Amino acid sequence: MRHRVAGKKLGRKTAHRMMMFRNLVTSLLDKEHIRTTLQRAKAVRPIAEHMITLGKRESLHARRQALAFVKDAAVVSKLFETLAPRFAQRPGGYTRIIRLGFRDGDGSPMALIELIGSEFKLAKAERGKGEKKSKKGSAPAEDKKDKKEAPAKETKKDKGKKKAAAGA
């Protein structure tokens, strides 16, 4: 029976598993999203959320606890200076897991684990380049006036109908 036994072993010895979790949490806090297996994402989520909670405390003891796990001073400073203020009013649930399907090689379920709010940061960066966010293949916002006057493009379905009508 597994009464009060928390966490998954993931087929690794304790030292290897803890270093894997440290690396995953460090990458998640640094890049704000990582692609990994679903089981690893589920195992890393509570650790990452605990690190953000430590960042919200803003004390020397909390900073030292975070440094004891993360081992990268730049990531810890990012945690305390940028990530913790972002989640200051949020009581928990700082991460999101998005399922991505199955890996080609072994069929393992893959997932994207990301910090809440990181997707908005990416959208602002794209807008900063001078173009509005547009769908693939559409014109930029300035050319939309000209597009209304231009005739609509033919689709493959319309071309197939014309060929069939010409051949009959």
C-alpha positions in Angstrom: 0.0 0.0 0.0 1.2 3.5 -0.8 -0.4 5.3 2.1 1.1 8.8 2.6 3.8 8.2 0.0 4.0 11.3 -2.2 5.7 11.8 -5.5 6.8 9.5 -8.4 10.1 7.8 -8.7 10.2 8.1 -12.5 12.5 5.1 -12.8 15.5 6.8 -11.3 17.5 6.6 -8.1 17.0 9.4 -5.6 20.1 11.5 -6.4 19.5 11.3 -10.1 15.8 12.2 -9.7 16.5 15.2 -7.4 19.1 16.6 -9.9 16.6 16.1 -12.7 14.0 18.1 -10.8 16.5 20.8 -10.0 17.4 21.1 -13.7 13.8 21.2 -14.8 12.8 23.8 -12.2 15.8 25.9 -13.1 14.9 25.8 -16.8 11.3 26.5 -16.1 12.1 29.6 -13.9 14.6 30.8 -16.5 12.8 30.3 -19.7 9.2 30.4 -18.2 8.1 27.3 -20.2 9.6 23.9 -21.0 8.6 20.9 -23.1 8.9 17.6 -21.2 7.0 14.4 -20.6 3.7 14.6 -18.8 4.8 12.6 -15.8 7.9 14.9 -15.3 5.8 18.0 -15.6 3.3 16.7 -13.0 6.2 15.9 -10.7 8.0 19.3 -11.1 4.9 21.4 -10.8 4.7 21.4 -6.9 8.4 22.1 -6.6 8.3 25.0 -9.0 5.3 26.5 -7.2 7.1 26.1 -3.9 10.0 28.1 -5.3 7.7 30.9 -6.4 6.2 30.9 -3.0 9.6 31.3 -1.5 10.2 34.2 -3.9 7.1 35.9 -2.6 8.4 35.9 1.0 11.3 38.2 0.1 13.5 37.3 3.1 17.1 36.3 3.3 16.1 32.8 4.6 13.8 32.3 1.7 16.5 33.4 -0.8 18.9 30.9 0.8 16.4 28.1 0.6 15.8 28.8 -3.1 19.6 28.9 -3.7 19.9 25.5 -1.9 17.7 24.0 -4.5 18.2 26.0 -7.7 22.0 26.5 -7.6 21.9 29.3 -10.2 22.2 32.7 -8.7 20.9 34.5 -11.8 17.7 32.4 -11.9 17.2 33.0 -8.1 17.6 36.7 -8.6 15.1 36.6 -11.5 12.7 34.6 -9.2 12.9 37.2 -6.5 13.0 40.4 -8.6 10.6 39.7 -11.5 8.6 36.5 -11.0 7.6 36.9 -7.4 6.1 40.4 -7.9 4.2 39.1 -10.9 2.4 36.5 -8.7 2.2 38.8 -5.6 -1.7 38.9 -5.6 -2.1 35.3 -6.7 -2.6 32.7 -3.9 -1.3 29.7 -5.8 -1.5 27.9 -9.2 1.4 29.6 -10.8 2.0 27.0 -13.5 -0.1 25.4 -16.3 0.4 22.0 -18.0 -0.7 21.7 -21.6 -0.7 18.3 -23.2 1.1 18.1 -26.5 0.4 14.6 -27.8 2.8 11.7 -28.0 6.5 11.6 -28.7 7.4 9.9 -32.0 10.2 7.7 -30.7 8.6 5.9 -27.8 5.0 7.2 -27.7 5.5 8.9 -24.4 2.9 11.6 -23.6 4.5 15.1 -23.9 3.5 18.3 -22.1 4.4 21.9 -22.0 4.7 23.3 -18.5 4.7 27.1 -18.3 4.3 29.9 -15.9 1.0 31.7 -15.9 1.3 35.0 -17.6 4.4 34.1 -19.7 2.2 33.9 -22.9 1.3 37.6 -22.6 5.0 38.5 -22.5 5.6 36.8 -25.8 2.7 38.6 -27.5 4.1 42.0 -26.3 7.5 41.2 -27.8 5.9 40.4 -31.2 4.0 43.7 -31.2 7.2 45.6 -30.3 8.6 44.8 -33.8 6.1 47.2 -35.5 3.6 44.6 -36.8 0.3 43.6 -35.3 -0.2 39.9 -34.6 -1.8 38.4 -37.7 -2.7 35.0 -39.0 -0.3 33.0 -41.1 -0.5 34.2 -44.7 -2.5 37.3 -44.1 -1.2 40.8 -44.8 0.0 43.3 -42.1 -2.5 45.7 -40.6 -1.5 48.5 -43.0 -2.3 46.5 -46.2 -5.7 45.4 -45.1 -7.4 48.5 -46.7 -6.0 47.4 -50.1 -7.0 43.8 -49.5 -10.7 44.8 -49.2 -10.6 46.2 -52.7 -8.7 43.2 -54.2 -10.7 40.2 -55.4 -10.8 37.1 -53.2 -8.2 34.4 -53.8 -9.3 31.1 -55.3 -9.1 28.1 -53.1 -8.1 24.6 -54.2 -11.8 23.5 -54.1 -12.7 26.3 -56.5 -9.9 25.4 -58.9 -11.0 21.8 -58.8 -14.6 22.8 -59.7 -13.4 24.9 -62.6 -11.3 22.0 -64.0 -14.2 19.7 -63.7 -16.5 22.1 -65.5 -13.9 22.7 -68.2 -13.4 19.0 -68.7 -17.2 18.2 -68.9 
